Amino acid sequence: MTISIAKGAEPVVHQTIQSIIESVEKPAIFITPDYAIEAVNQAYRDTYKKEVILGKSKCYEVSHNANQPCDQQGESCPLSSCKKTGKNSSALHIHKTGAGEIYCNILMKPVKDNNGITIGFLEILEKVDFASSVSSDRRLIGKSKPFQALLKMITRSANSNISVLLQGETGTGKELAAQSIHQAGKRATKPFIEVECTGLSESLFESELFGHEKGAFTGASTSKKGLVCMAKGGTLFLDEIGDVPLNLQVKLLRLLETGQYRRVGSVDKQIADFRLICASHKNLEQMVESGEFRQDLYYRIAAFPISLPTLRDRKPDIALLAEHLLSKSEFAEKKFTCEALALLSHYHYPGNVRELNNIVQRSALLSDDELISVEHLPNQIKGLKTLENDTINLTINEKNHITELLNQYGNQPKIIADHLEISVRTLYRKLQKHQLNIKEFTVPPK
């Protein structure tokens, strides 16, 4: 974005920027390279419900209640990226607003004068309504980095008509992810139609998908609309598409290639209008190689593949999800002890969220009072207690060993890293993990 600036025309520039900010429907601000907010629109004020002092308030103070920029708190900072590249940048953050913590997509655009010099940055925020960092109904829930990476992929694909393939183990939430893509997209007001592909016979597949005319086959006493017709203008979600037999894959491919179909018993062509989302827990690429899935169909449905993380990859989210599932159950008055939540977070969950839900329900049922403790957890999780203690002991021993080396060699990271047989970079990660400051250790006299 470029703004023409005449010499000595700073007030005009401010008026121009303010008018640009006000024309943006979403929350927006103009910030300087040192993070100071110079212009703000009403949508931004309404969202954060905080006092913004132009020229003094910093963006991270308003959005994060923080006293330092995002990249100094372990987050990606779009402003920092913009300053380095001179190009637009985006990031997904959790912002603290008047309505509590919400996920936001942030788009940052450098604003340049007519000499090509960057004078500031336009920041536009878009709320991510399909996800939450706290317990919430019918939303994707989590805070972990793999979870946030998933949200980025969903938001990237949502406003396009590109075909999306959701891949992940059973119980990772593929249906909820598909609904999220639909809700965040241009077709959100139109139908979301799900087709369970497992177990569909050829006759049932065509009748369910394309519909049929009266008298088309025995028992067809009336005409029936198919799911493709019902999805008109909206989203068609084909769940477990890897279970569709080869002979039916041909008919599905024809629908996707031509955008047309015929009802069973009819010669008239119908026009299809839907956004396609497919899901499978199977590895479709391997199925293509083994001849179990058509390659041409695979490339039709997998234009934008999204992998859903397993629960074992989202360990920081497990306690949050367990408490959420408990609050939505018939045992909502009960609570997990801290020790029980810690053990739940160490389990590997081959059945993912679905298995976690079963464990939550079972444990709550076994508890006679309002607290669910370790004794109420399944045996395979209770057995992790010894493992957890061993892990704690290893952590303590590692910290003690590093501390001994720091006392011996002081502020000499290369020597200490060599003794540990690790890189200096890994050493600094371990120092941060154990909350050790290498600068506090002096170099011993020779």
SEMARSE-320900 format. One line per 4 residues: for each residue x, y, z of C-alpha. Coordinates in nm, 3 decimals. Last residue first. Example, Ala and Ser with C-alpha at 12.3 -4.5 7.8 and 13.67 -1.06 7.14 Angstrom:
<sites>
1.367 -0.106 0.714  1.230 -0.450 0.780
</sites>
This chain:
<sites>
4.269 -1.943 3.571  3.992 -1.757 3.754  3.645 -1.912 3.725  3.415 -1.751 3.466
3.114 -1.612 3.646  2.772 -1.779 3.651  2.478 -1.536 3.640  2.522 -1.499 3.266
2.423 -1.864 3.217  2.071 -1.795 3.342  1.897 -2.120 3.445  1.521 -2.160 3.422
1.544 -2.538 3.372  1.371 -2.526 3.031  1.551 -2.202 2.939  1.888 -2.358 3.017
1.784 -2.666 2.819  1.698 -2.452 2.516  2.030 -2.267 2.556  2.215 -2.599 2.553
2.032 -2.709 2.239  2.161 -2.399 2.060  2.513 -2.461 2.190  2.498 -2.806 2.032
2.501 -3.124 2.242  2.770 -3.360 2.370  2.709 -3.250 2.733  3.079 -3.172 2.780
3.083 -3.001 2.438  2.780 -2.788 2.535  2.959 -2.675 2.854  3.271 -2.575 2.659
3.069 -2.385 2.397  2.848 -2.214 2.658  3.136 -2.056 2.856  2.972 -1.834 3.118
3.100 -2.028 3.421  3.314 -2.341 3.368  3.283 -2.527 3.698  2.972 -2.367 3.844
2.803 -2.389 3.505  2.908 -2.753 3.476  2.756 -2.832 3.818  2.435 -2.649 3.720
2.413 -2.859 3.403  2.439 -3.179 3.607  2.180 -3.063 3.862  1.935 -2.968 3.587
1.977 -3.307 3.420  1.928 -3.491 3.750  1.608 -3.296 3.821  1.471 -3.373 3.474
1.560 -3.742 3.509  1.383 -3.754 3.847  1.071 -3.591 3.702  1.072 -3.842 3.417
1.103 -4.133 3.662  0.810 -3.994 3.861  0.605 -3.971 3.540  0.690 -4.331 3.451
0.578 -4.445 3.795  0.250 -4.257 3.751  0.202 -4.392 3.398  0.053 -4.713 3.534
-0.251 -4.513 3.642  -0.308 -4.443 3.273  -0.320 -4.805 3.157  -0.520 -4.892 3.470
-0.806 -4.657 3.381  -0.848 -4.344 3.599  -1.054 -4.344 3.921  -0.752 -4.391 4.152
-0.586 -4.084 3.995  -0.857 -3.851 4.123  -1.201 -3.738 4.009  -1.341 -3.501 4.272
-1.714 -3.433 4.324  -1.780 -3.752 4.518  -1.830 -4.122 4.448  -1.593 -4.132 4.148
-1.626 -4.436 3.921  -1.875 -4.261 3.691  -1.641 -3.965 3.643  -1.358 -4.198 3.544
-1.576 -4.377 3.287  -1.703 -4.052 3.131  -1.356 -3.895 3.109  -1.203 -4.216 2.969
-1.473 -4.237 2.700  -1.415 -3.872 2.604  -1.040 -3.930 2.583  -1.102 -4.225 2.351
-1.308 -4.008 2.114  -1.047 -3.734 2.137  -0.768 -3.967 2.013  -0.838 -4.342 1.985
-0.466 -4.429 2.010  -0.456 -4.195 2.313  -0.083 -4.156 2.409  -0.122 -4.096 2.787
0.092 -3.827 2.956  -0.177 -3.555 2.964  -0.417 -3.781 3.152  -0.150 -3.816 3.421
-0.129 -3.439 3.473  -0.509 -3.411 3.478  -0.527 -3.675 3.752  -0.261 -3.496 3.959
-0.446 -3.163 3.927  -0.765 -3.325 4.055  -1.045 -3.357 3.804  -1.380 -3.187 3.875
-1.741 -3.300 3.911  -2.060 -3.092 3.871  -2.063 -3.157 3.495  -2.115 -3.531 3.545
-2.397 -3.560 3.289  -2.142 -3.447 3.031  -2.059 -3.107 2.880  -1.837 -2.999 3.171
-1.649 -3.332 3.158  -1.572 -3.292 2.788  -1.439 -2.941 2.852  -1.229 -3.051 3.149
-1.075 -3.331 2.942  -1.020 -3.096 2.646  -0.831 -2.842 2.857  -0.623 -3.115 3.023
-0.539 -3.266 2.681  -0.448 -2.941 2.502  -0.079 -2.923 2.610  -0.043 -3.285 2.487
-0.139 -3.200 2.128  0.082 -3.444 1.938  -0.059 -3.729 2.151  -0.404 -3.602 2.054
-0.326 -3.659 1.687  -0.281 -3.364 1.454  -0.519 -3.319 1.160  -0.349 -3.318 0.821
-0.496 -3.081 0.562  -0.480 -3.153 0.188  -0.571 -2.873 -0.055  -0.622 -3.004 -0.409
-0.685 -3.349 -0.263  -1.030 -3.429 -0.405  -0.955 -3.408 -0.778  -0.599 -3.540 -0.746
-0.733 -3.848 -0.568  -0.999 -3.900 -0.832  -0.736 -3.913 -1.107  -0.524 -4.157 -0.901
-0.811 -4.398 -0.847  -0.797 -4.575 -0.512  -0.716 -4.940 -0.438  -0.442 -4.962 -0.703
-0.160 -5.018 -0.452  0.003 -4.684 -0.535  -0.333 -4.504 -0.511  -0.402 -4.671 -0.174
-0.062 -4.551 -0.052  -0.159 -4.196 -0.148  -0.498 -4.244 0.018  -0.347 -4.315 0.359
-0.662 -4.410 0.550  -0.830 -4.197 0.818  -1.027 -4.027 0.543  -1.204 -3.698 0.484
-1.352 -3.513 0.188  -1.464 -3.154 0.144  -1.632 -3.046 -0.179  -1.795 -2.705 -0.232
-2.130 -2.746 -0.403  -2.326 -2.657 -0.716  -2.430 -2.955 -0.929  -2.626 -2.908 -1.252
-2.884 -3.177 -1.330  -2.896 -3.377 -1.652  -3.224 -3.524 -1.767  -3.232 -3.893 -1.859
-3.399 -4.000 -1.533  -3.437 -4.337 -1.357  -3.163 -4.269 -1.101  -3.112 -3.893 -1.093
-2.859 -3.768 -1.342  -2.539 -3.577 -1.269  -2.343 -3.268 -1.373  -2.037 -3.078 -1.252
-1.847 -3.245 -1.536  -1.522 -3.343 -1.362  -1.658 -3.378 -1.009  -1.964 -3.579 -1.110
-1.758 -3.801 -1.341  -1.511 -3.867 -1.060  -1.796 -3.979 -0.832  -1.919 -4.218 -1.096
-1.570 -4.366 -1.144  -1.518 -4.396 -0.767  -1.825 -4.620 -0.757  -1.649 -4.907 -0.938
-1.341 -4.858 -0.720  -1.531 -4.903 -0.393  -1.573 -4.595 -0.165  -1.404 -4.670 0.170
-1.127 -4.412 0.118  -1.399 -4.146 0.111  -1.428 -4.180 0.487  -1.659 -3.877 0.513
-1.776 -3.707 0.193  -1.875 -3.355 0.294  -2.081 -3.163 0.038  -2.081 -2.790 0.113
-2.332 -2.522 0.018  -2.490 -2.366 -0.292  -2.684 -2.682 -0.363  -2.611 -2.941 -0.092
-2.963 -3.085 -0.114  -2.910 -3.156 -0.485  -2.589 -3.346 -0.415  -2.767 -3.526 -0.129
-3.026 -3.667 -0.369  -3.383 -3.550 -0.404  -3.644 -3.825 -0.401  -3.932 -3.910 -0.634
-4.204 -4.127 -0.489  -4.298 -4.497 -0.481  -3.939 -4.609 -0.534  -3.992 -4.955 -0.379
-3.878 -5.150 -0.683  -3.666 -4.926 -0.901  -3.695 -4.597 -1.094  -4.070 -4.593 -1.024
-4.068 -4.232 -0.899  -3.741 -4.067 -0.991  -3.418 -4.101 -0.796  -3.163 -3.901 -0.597
-2.802 -3.830 -0.698  -2.605 -3.911 -0.383  -2.847 -4.132 -0.195  -2.980 -4.311 -0.504
-2.636 -4.346 -0.660  -2.474 -4.481 -0.344  -2.769 -4.704 -0.256  -2.751 -4.882 -0.591
-2.372 -4.921 -0.573  -2.366 -5.027 -0.205  -2.266 -4.777 0.066  -2.085 -4.945 0.357
-1.863 -4.653 0.456  -1.929 -4.338 0.252  -2.103 -4.137 0.524  -2.230 -3.836 0.329
-2.258 -3.506 0.514  -2.449 -3.208 0.381  -2.370 -2.855 0.501  -2.647 -2.636 0.363
-2.611 -2.266 0.268  -2.550 -1.970 0.501  -2.181 -2.065 0.545  -2.116 -2.076 0.169
-1.857 -1.795 0.167  -1.639 -1.976 0.419  -1.583 -1.980 0.794  -1.883 -2.202 0.865
-1.791 -2.450 0.590  -1.428 -2.480 0.698  -1.545 -2.525 1.058  -1.793 -2.795 0.956
-1.510 -2.985 0.788  -1.294 -2.949 1.100  -1.581 -3.082 1.314  -1.611 -3.383 1.084
-1.235 -3.445 1.092  -1.217 -3.437 1.471  -0.909 -3.647 1.556  -1.117 -3.953 1.648
-0.989 -4.187 1.381  -0.646 -4.084 1.259  -0.599 -3.794 1.024  -0.651 -3.664 0.673
-0.889 -3.388 0.567  -0.899 -3.344 0.189  -1.013 -3.001 0.070  -1.143 -2.912 -0.277
-1.085 -2.544 -0.356  -1.393 -2.322 -0.341  -1.201 -2.058 -0.147  -1.285 -1.859 0.164
-1.221 -2.149 0.403  -0.889 -2.281 0.270  -0.651 -2.043 0.444  -0.869 -2.035 0.757
-0.853 -2.414 0.785  -0.478 -2.425 0.726  -0.415 -2.160 0.993  -0.642 -2.343 1.237
-0.440 -2.663 1.188  -0.116 -2.479 1.269  -0.287 -2.351 1.585  -0.361 -2.708 1.691
-0.002 -2.818 1.622  0.117 -2.518 1.833  -0.102 -2.604 2.131  -0.393 -2.383 2.241
-0.702 -2.598 2.194  -1.072 -2.627 2.118  -1.243 -2.663 1.780  -1.591 -2.527 1.826
-1.933 -2.684 1.870  -1.975 -2.560 2.228  -1.690 -2.380 2.407  -1.427 -2.459 2.670
-1.134 -2.218 2.631  -0.880 -2.144 2.355  -1.160 -2.134 2.099  -1.213 -2.214 1.733
-1.492 -2.165 1.477  -1.525 -1.790 1.532  -1.178 -1.693 1.412  -1.203 -1.314 1.446
-1.041 -1.114 1.169  -0.790 -0.841 1.246  -0.643 -0.584 1.008  -0.307 -0.420 1.082
-0.186 -0.140 0.852  0.184 -0.070 0.900  0.401 0.238 0.916  0.602 0.493 0.720
0.780 0.247 0.490  0.989 0.441 0.236  0.904 0.377 -0.128  0.951 0.739 -0.229
0.574 0.785 -0.275  0.524 0.688 0.088  0.491 0.330 0.204  0.238 0.140 0.415
0.344 -0.215 0.510  0.051 -0.457 0.538  -0.017 -0.683 0.837  -0.299 -0.940 0.833
-0.388 -1.084 1.173  -0.613 -1.385 1.215  -0.766 -1.375 1.559  -0.850 -1.642 1.818
-1.046 -1.511 2.114  -0.977 -1.462 2.486  -1.249 -1.272 2.670  -1.541 -1.071 2.530
-1.374 -0.734 2.591  -1.071 -0.872 2.413  -0.754 -1.064 2.503  -0.610 -1.190 2.176
-0.500 -1.543 2.086  -0.287 -1.515 1.775  -0.274 -1.642 1.415  -0.026 -1.464 1.191
-0.008 -1.281 0.860  0.252 -1.090 0.659  0.247 -0.846 0.369  0.590 -0.765 0.228
0.881 -0.540 0.327  1.070 -0.857 0.422  1.230 -0.776 0.759  0.989 -0.504 0.872
0.691 -0.712 0.763  0.815 -1.014 0.962  0.852 -0.803 1.277  0.503 -0.665 1.223
0.363 -1.015 1.169  0.499 -1.128 1.507  0.528 -1.506 1.553  0.484 -1.596 1.917
0.744 -1.693 2.181  0.696 -1.389 2.405  0.965 -1.169 2.249  0.806 -1.222 1.908
0.479 -1.091 2.050  0.615 -0.751 2.150  0.673 -0.655 2.517  0.467 -0.526 2.809
0.169 -0.755 2.753  -0.207 -0.713 2.797  -0.218 -0.917 2.473  -0.426 -0.711 2.228
-0.399 -0.364 2.386  -0.045 -0.381 2.521  0.072 -0.569 2.211  -0.048 -0.286 1.984
0.135 -0.020 2.185  -0.052 0.280 2.326  0.144 0.607 2.299  0.091 0.769 1.958
-0.285 0.747 1.985  -0.401 0.662 2.337  -0.624 0.355 2.312  -0.851 0.297 2.611
-0.981 -0.057 2.613  -1.301 -0.216 2.488  -1.104 -0.463 2.273  -1.366 -0.535 2.008
-1.557 -0.206 2.014  -1.233 -0.006 1.990  -1.120 -0.213 1.692  -1.456 -0.175 1.516
-1.440 0.201 1.581  -1.123 0.243 1.377  -0.772 0.312 1.505  -0.485 0.543 1.405
-0.133 0.603 1.537  -0.088 0.286 1.747  0.275 0.255 1.861  0.449 -0.074 1.768
0.799 0.074 1.713  0.760 0.046 1.334  0.449 0.267 1.360  0.098 0.130 1.379
-0.223 0.185 1.183  -0.519 -0.002 1.332  -0.803 -0.223 1.213  -1.103 -0.415 1.347
-1.303 -0.532 1.042  -1.519 -0.303 0.828  -1.219 -0.109 0.689  -1.324 0.238 0.567
-1.236 0.391 0.906  -0.874 0.278 0.874  -0.841 0.432 0.527  -0.994 0.761 0.653
-0.749 0.760 0.944  -0.457 0.701 0.706  -0.560 0.993 0.486  -0.611 1.223 0.785
-0.269 1.128 0.923  -0.108 1.193 0.585  -0.277 1.532 0.561  -0.137 1.625 0.904
0.213 1.515 0.787  0.215 1.728 0.470  0.554 1.894 0.516  0.686 1.758 0.185
0.409 1.600 -0.018  0.309 1.244 0.059  0.153 0.993 -0.178  0.036 0.684 0.009
0.143 0.337 -0.103  0.000 0.000 0.000
</sites>
